Amino acid sequence: MSKHKKVNSREVGLEIGLVFGKYFLGMEHLHYGYWTDGLEVNIHNLSQAQKNYSRFLLSHIPKGTKTILDVGCGNGRVALELVNKGYKVDCVSPSSILTRHAHNILQGKSHIFECYYEDLETENRYDLILFSESFQYINLEKALQKSLRLLNKDGYLLICDFFKTDAEGKSMLGGGHKLVKFYDLISQYAFHPIKDIDITKETLPNLKVVSDFFEEVGNPIWDLVLYFLNSNYPLFSKFLQWKYKKKIEKIERKYFSGGRNAENFSIFKSYRLLLYKKTVPDII
């Protein structure tokens, strides 16, 4: 009998975010927003900021690109925009929940490889490989090696994601490879840098939106749930708080301590758009 596969909590969180964002805010994307001057920073403008991000991202695809591999395609919305612009797009999606959404959105217009990028096996080759907020989850060396193999001659690697800075101290915000380590490693591979654009300033407001949401909505709901359990089921509540003490403390520290804010992000993270060109013949 096969083992029951546990549901990844991050996948469930993304699913909740999709449902909430689409119903209440008209959001179609999962990625950060790109906040231009004049766009007021509030949760109601997050959808517009996300559209700005997609336009910014797609504007840096080099001329002559025809085939694209979208790694970590999320719900498939960016891939659909690429298809609608005339590109031939394949996707990589390791998340069963998000893959379902991608299939519904793309309606067979793109082939979706349902696996981790490191495990991808295909004879296809691409003019550009795209990582939009997915690069942080992939082993650096394996990602670069795999990308060299899958790119056509003179193909491009386009990364839009945040990285860790060398700032001292501990950040409440997880995720991201060390930027210095990335620069050092990619210099050892056959990639030539074309663009390196720091968009930390334009993505910082996302953290304010998230921080305000948890302060104004998340925290009161969390306190209300605890109050309800303590008042109506005191013994059960005590058991839960004992049994899951570390998890509860982690949730409160991560989401309700106020540490996940724009100031923290600006110190410990650097959000960048990076474009590299392959400089060697095809690797078999």
Secondary structure, DSSP 8 states (H G I E B T S, - for coil): --------HHHHHHHHHHHHIIIII-----S-----TT---SGGGHHHHHHHHHHHHHTTS-TT--EEEEET-TTSHHHHHHHHTT-EEEEE---HHHHHHHHHHHTTSSEEE-S-GGG---S--EEEEEEES-GGGS-HHHHHHHHHHHEEEEEEEEEEEEEE---SS--S-----BHHHHHHHHTTTTEEEEEEEE-HHHHHHHHHHHHHHIIIIIHHHHHHHHHHHHHH-HHHHHHHHHHTHHHHHHHHHHHSSS-SSHHHHHHHEEEEEEEEEE-S----
